[in-house]
């Protein structure tokens, strides 16, 4: 019977932990006065069955989309052996 008692105690502790973890997001504060946008565009061109070229551009806007933050450009070549 002690085995069942130990299992019930562990289940009760687990349930209490689950309830506490569910309440954590309710008490946290989020920053909601700023909006950012991260957008990207990707082009790829298959040259033949072994080569593929890719170009990707990303741009980031901050401060409720009113301020340019940064951009990234990636150029890649894929080769199948």
Backbone as JSON Lines, residues from 0, in Angstrom:
{"i":0,"aa":"X","n":[0.81,-1.2,0.0],"ca":[0.0,0.0,0.0],"c":[0.86,1.26,0.0]}
{"i":1,"aa":"X","n":[2.06,1.19,0.55],"ca":[2.9,2.37,0.56],"c":[3.26,2.79,-0.85]}
{"i":2,"aa":"X","n":[3.35,1.82,-1.75],"ca":[3.67,2.13,-3.13],"c":[2.6,3.05,-3.71]}
{"i":3,"aa":"X","n":[1.35,2.74,-3.46],"ca":[0.27,3.58,-3.96],"c":[0.26,4.94,-3.28]}
{"i":4,"aa":"X","n":[0.59,4.96,-2.0],"ca":[0.66,6.23,-1.29],"c":[1.72,7.15,-1.87]}
{"i":5,"aa":"X","n":[2.86,6.58,-2.21],"ca":[3.95,7.36,-2.81],"c":[3.52,7.85,-4.19]}
{"i":6,"aa":"X","n":[2.86,7.01,-4.97],"ca":[2.41,7.41,-6.3],"c":[1.38,8.54,-6.21]}
{"i":7,"aa":"X","n":[0.48,8.46,-5.26],"ca":[-0.54,9.5,-5.11],"c":[0.11,10.81,-4.7]}
{"i":8,"aa":"X","n":[1.11,10.76,-3.8],"ca":[1.8,11.96,-3.39],"c":[2.54,12.59,-4.58]}
{"i":9,"aa":"X","n":[3.18,11.78,-5.42],"ca":[3.88,12.3,-6.6],"c":[2.9,12.9,-7.59]}
{"i":10,"aa":"X","n":[1.74,12.26,-7.77],"ca":[0.74,12.8,-8.68],"c":[0.2,14.13,-8.17]}
{"i":11,"aa":"X","n":[0.0,14.25,-6.86],"ca":[-0.51,15.5,-6.29],"c":[0.54,16.61,-6.46]}
{"i":12,"aa":"X","n":[1.81,16.3,-6.22],"ca":[2.86,17.3,-6.41],"c":[2.93,17.71,-7.88]}
{"i":13,"aa":"X","n":[2.76,16.75,-8.78],"ca":[2.8,17.02,-10.2],"c":[1.62,17.93,-10.6]}
{"i":14,"aa":"X","n":[0.44,17.68,-10.06],"ca":[-0.74,18.5,-10.36],"c":[-0.56,19.93,-9.84]}
{"i":15,"aa":"X","n":[0.0,20.06,-8.66],"ca":[0.25,21.4,-8.11],"c":[1.25,22.14,-8.98]}
{"i":16,"aa":"X","n":[2.28,21.46,-9.44],"ca":[3.27,22.07,-10.31],"c":[2.64,22.49,-11.63]}
{"i":17,"aa":"X","n":[1.77,21.66,-12.18],"ca":[1.1,22.01,-13.43],"c":[0.22,23.24,-13.27]}
{"i":18,"aa":"X","n":[-0.49,23.33,-12.18],"ca":[-1.35,24.5,-11.94],"c":[-0.5,25.76,-11.8]}
{"i":19,"aa":"X","n":[0.61,25.67,-11.07],"ca":[1.49,26.83,-10.91],"c":[2.09,27.27,-12.24]}
{"i":20,"aa":"X","n":[2.48,26.31,-13.07],"ca":[3.04,26.65,-14.38],"c":[2.0,27.27,-15.3]}
{"i":21,"aa":"X","n":[0.75,26.91,-15.15],"ca":[-0.31,27.52,-15.94],"c":[-0.59,28.95,-15.51]}
{"i":22,"aa":"X","n":[-0.33,29.27,-14.25],"ca":[-0.58,30.61,-13.74],"c":[0.55,31.58,-14.03]}
{"i":23,"aa":"X","n":[1.74,31.09,-14.35],"ca":[2.89,31.96,-14.6],"c":[2.64,32.94,-15.74]}
{"i":24,"aa":"X","n":[2.12,32.51,-16.89],"ca":[1.9,33.5,-17.96],"c":[0.89,34.58,-17.59]}
{"i":25,"aa":"X","n":[0.0,34.31,-16.69],"ca":[-0.98,35.3,-16.28],"c":[-0.35,36.43,-15.47]}
{"i":26,"aa":"X","n":[0.78,36.14,-14.82],"ca":[1.41,37.15,-13.98],"c":[2.58,37.84,-14.67]}
{"i":27,"aa":"X","n":[2.96,37.39,-15.85],"ca":[4.09,38.01,-16.53],"c":[3.62,39.24,-17.31]}
{"i":28,"aa":"X","n":[4.54,40.14,-17.52],"ca":[4.23,41.37,-18.24],"c":[4.94,41.36,-19.58]}
{"i":29,"aa":"X","n":[4.24,41.76,-20.61],"ca":[4.83,41.78,-21.95],"c":[4.89,43.22,-22.44]}
{"i":30,"aa":"X","n":[5.87,43.46,-23.27],"ca":[6.0,44.78,-23.87],"c":[5.05,44.82,-25.07]}
{"i":31,"aa":"X","n":[4.06,45.66,-25.02],"ca":[3.08,45.69,-26.09],"c":[3.0,47.05,-26.78]}
{"i":32,"aa":"X","n":[3.92,47.94,-26.5],"ca":[3.87,49.27,-27.11],"c":[4.82,49.4,-28.29]}
{"i":33,"aa":"X","n":[5.46,48.32,-28.71],"ca":[6.37,48.37,-29.84],"c":[6.04,47.22,-30.79]}
{"i":34,"aa":"X","n":[6.17,47.49,-32.05],"ca":[5.9,46.49,-33.07],"c":[7.11,46.4,-33.98]}
{"i":35,"aa":"X","n":[7.59,45.19,-34.23],"ca":[8.7,44.97,-35.13],"c":[8.25,44.04,-36.25]}
{"i":36,"aa":"X","n":[8.88,44.18,-37.4],"ca":[8.58,43.33,-38.54],"c":[9.88,42.81,-39.12]}
{"i":37,"aa":"X","n":[9.97,41.5,-39.27],"ca":[11.11,40.86,-39.91],"c":[10.55,40.14,-41.13]}
{"i":38,"aa":"X","n":[10.89,40.62,-42.29],"ca":[10.39,39.99,-43.51],"c":[11.55,39.54,-44.37]}
{"i":39,"aa":"X","n":[11.3,38.53,-45.19],"ca":[12.36,38.02,-46.04],"c":[11.78,37.58,-47.38]}
{"i":40,"aa":"X","n":[12.66,37.55,-48.36],"ca":[12.32,37.14,-49.7],"c":[13.46,36.27,-50.21]}
{"i":41,"aa":"X","n":[13.12,35.12,-50.8],"ca":[14.15,34.18,-51.23],"c":[13.91,33.78,-52.68]}
{"i":42,"aa":"X","n":[14.97,33.83,-53.47],"ca":[14.94,33.38,-54.85],"c":[15.94,32.24,-55.0]}
{"i":43,"aa":"X","n":[15.57,31.25,-55.79],"ca":[16.51,30.18,-56.08],"c":[16.38,29.8,-57.55]}
{"i":44,"aa":"X","n":[17.51,29.46,-58.13],"ca":[17.55,29.09,-59.54],"c":[18.39,27.84,-59.69]}
{"i":45,"aa":"X","n":[17.78,26.8,-60.24],"ca":[18.49,25.55,-60.48],"c":[19.14,25.64,-61.85]}
{"i":46,"aa":"X","n":[20.47,25.61,-61.89],"ca":[21.21,25.73,-63.14],"c":[21.17,24.41,-63.9]}
{"i":47,"aa":"X","n":[21.5,23.35,-63.21],"ca":[21.39,22.0,-63.77],"c":[21.1,21.05,-62.61]}
{"i":48,"aa":"X","n":[21.27,19.77,-62.84],"ca":[20.92,18.8,-61.78],"c":[21.88,18.84,-60.59]}
{"i":49,"aa":"X","n":[23.01,19.54,-60.72],"ca":[23.99,19.56,-59.63],"c":[24.17,20.92,-58.98]}
{"i":50,"aa":"X","n":[23.85,21.99,-59.66],"ca":[24.07,23.33,-59.13],"c":[22.76,24.07,-58.9]}
{"i":51,"aa":"X","n":[22.73,24.81,-57.8],"ca":[21.57,25.64,-57.47],"c":[22.08,26.91,-56.81]}
{"i":52,"aa":"X","n":[21.63,28.06,-57.31],"ca":[21.99,29.35,-56.74],"c":[20.82,29.89,-55.94]}
{"i":53,"aa":"X","n":[21.12,30.53,-54.81],"ca":[20.07,31.09,-53.96],"c":[20.45,32.51,-53.53]}
{"i":54,"aa":"X","n":[19.45,33.36,-53.44],"ca":[19.61,34.72,-52.96],"c":[18.48,34.99,-51.97]}
{"i":55,"aa":"X","n":[18.83,35.46,-50.79],"ca":[17.82,35.76,-49.77],"c":[18.09,37.16,-49.21]}
{"i":56,"aa":"X","n":[17.03,37.92,-49.1],"ca":[17.11,39.28,-48.54],"c":[16.15,39.37,-47.36]}
{"i":57,"aa":"X","n":[16.64,39.89,-46.25],"ca":[15.82,40.1,-45.06],"c":[15.91,41.57,-44.66]}
{"i":58,"aa":"X","n":[14.79,42.12,-44.25],"ca":[14.78,43.5,-43.78],"c":[14.01,43.54,-42.46]}
{"i":59,"aa":"X","n":[14.49,44.37,-41.56],"ca":[13.88,44.48,-40.22],"c":[13.51,45.92,-39.94]}
{"i":60,"aa":"X","n":[12.28,46.09,-39.47],"ca":[11.76,47.4,-39.09],"c":[11.45,47.39,-37.6]}
{"i":61,"aa":"X","n":[11.66,48.51,-36.93],"ca":[11.44,48.61,-35.48],"c":[10.6,49.85,-35.17]}
{"i":62,"aa":"X","n":[10.35,50.07,-33.9],"ca":[9.6,51.23,-33.4],"c":[8.27,51.39,-34.13]}
{"i":63,"aa":"X","n":[7.44,50.39,-34.0],"ca":[6.1,50.38,-34.62],"c":[6.19,50.55,-36.12]}
{"i":64,"aa":"X","n":[7.17,49.92,-36.72],"ca":[7.41,49.88,-38.16],"c":[7.77,51.24,-38.75]}
{"i":65,"aa":"X","n":[8.19,52.16,-37.94],"ca":[8.51,53.5,-38.44],"c":[10.01,53.71,-38.64]}
{"i":66,"aa":"X","n":[10.83,52.8,-38.13],"ca":[12.27,53.0,-38.21],"c":[12.93,51.76,-38.81]}
{"i":67,"aa":"X","n":[13.75,52.0,-39.84],"ca":[14.54,50.92,-40.44],"c":[15.59,50.47,-39.43]}
{"i":68,"aa":"X","n":[15.67,49.17,-39.22],"ca":[16.63,48.66,-38.23],"c":[17.87,48.08,-38.91]}
{"i":69,"aa":"X","n":[17.7,47.06,-39.75],"ca":[18.84,46.46,-40.46],"c":[18.34,45.55,-41.56]}
{"i":70,"aa":"X","n":[19.25,45.15,-42.43],"ca":[18.91,44.17,-43.45],"c":[20.06,43.19,-43.62]}
{"i":71,"aa":"X","n":[19.73,42.02,-44.15],"ca":[20.71,40.97,-44.38],"c":[20.54,40.47,-45.81]}
{"i":72,"aa":"X","n":[21.65,40.2,-46.46],"ca":[21.62,39.61,-47.78],"c":[22.48,38.35,-47.75]}
{"i":73,"aa":"X","n":[21.9,37.25,-48.23],"ca":[22.64,35.98,-48.29],"c":[22.65,35.48,-49.72]}
{"i":74,"aa":"X","n":[23.81,35.07,-50.17],"ca":[23.97,34.49,-51.48],"c":[24.57,33.11,-51.28]}
{"i":75,"aa":"X","n":[23.97,32.1,-51.9],"ca":[24.46,30.75,-51.68],"c":[24.49,29.94,-52.95]}
{"i":76,"aa":"X","n":[25.35,28.94,-52.94],"ca":[25.48,27.99,-54.05],"c":[25.4,26.6,-53.42]}
{"i":77,"aa":"X","n":[24.54,25.76,-53.98],"ca":[24.44,24.39,-53.51],"c":[24.93,23.46,-54.63]}
{"i":78,"aa":"X","n":[25.68,22.46,-54.24],"ca":[26.25,21.51,-55.18],"c":[25.99,20.1,-54.69]}
{"i":79,"aa":"X","n":[25.44,19.28,-55.54],"ca":[25.24,17.86,-55.21],"c":[26.37,17.05,-55.82]}
{"i":80,"aa":"X","n":[26.99,16.25,-54.99],"ca":[28.12,15.43,-55.47],"c":[27.63,14.16,-56.12]}
